[in-house]
Amino acid sequence: MHLIITDAWLARSRAIHLSGTRLVLSALLMSLVLMVVAAGLYHWVFLKGARERWPIVGSLVRLVVQDEFEQRDKFMRENLDVLARQLGEMQAKLTQLESLGERVSGLAGINASEIKAKPGQGGALVTGRPLSMDELQATLADLDRLTAQRTDLLTVLESRLFDQKMRNMMIPTQKPVSDGNLGSDFGWRIDPITGRSALHTGLDFQADAGKPILAAAGGVVVVQEYHAAYGNMVEIDHGNDLVTRYAHASAVYVKKGDIVRRGQKIAAVGSTGRSTGAHLHFEVLVQGVPQDPQKFLTAGGNLAAAQQLAAQSERPRRTTSTAPSARTSRARAPQR
């Protein structure tokens, strides 16, 4: 590149030759000088104008600062809206988690107030740096995932505990007469009427006439009738081929098809049928075969034993000459 400089007063000229490299370096140097000068003028004008309160410069400074504050305020509002939504979802999940915890603790036999009690805390204070917005959102996301996992876990526990409780409610472990004394045990004995050896297929509870007879477990009334040997009799089906029988009642308060709960009053003690006095004859039959009711009543304080007895109700029936079925026992008038 050639540049020619002419002096009109001295009437002479001068030629300058610039190569490509020199031209680029010159342009860069000029740009740098202009940027430095512009930055210096900008800071000088704005700083001096702000200090001396020049009207135009002050207005420009206020506009710049206001725009910056508006951008920051908009950013904060957007982040606060996001955090507010996350906190709202977290509160809803915590409420659900608290409700689940109360139900699960109730099914497990735990006092919910003990769980809610705030534990003691303390220790030396070791301060840390403040959390950034990204770190705070990440922490909330972790808490959200953890809450969802705990909710799923408690839901499964609630379902299993409820199912377990329902199964236990169907096992005859409730004493059928609250204040009755045990008379004859299950097994072979001398019959009080014939004086001969005979199988006693249940338990006799001695009690005054009219005393309440309670359902040993929840179930459905499948038999309510008068039997020559059993007198006024009630049979309750508890599922899994498990049936309880209540005999010699003076009055009956349920009918066939009724659904009864554990401990519900179903009849009154009496001396109807083949009986020598007021008492309750109580039987437990598994697949129609009489079992020793005392095992079930004793298992009432042992959950594992009660479940084991319930599982035994699914075993195949073994017929023997000394263990009649539920229906045949009515026909041959068992000993009381």
Protein Blocks (a to p, Z undefined) as FASTA:
>chain_A
ZZddddfklopacdddddfklmmmmmmmmmmmmmmmmmmmmmmmmmmmmmnopaklmmmm
mmmmmmmmmmmmmmmmmmmmmmmmmmmmmmmmmmmmmmmmmmmmmmnopafklmmpccdd
eddddddddddfklmmmmmmmmmmmmmmmmmmmmmmmmmmmmmmmmmmmpcfbcfbfkbc
cfbdedddddfklopacddfbdcddddehiacddfbdcddfbdcddfklmpaddddebjh
iacddehiabdcbdehiacdehiafbdcddehjdfbdcddddddeehiacdfklmmmmmm
mmklmmmmmmmmmpccdddfklccfklmmmnopaZZ
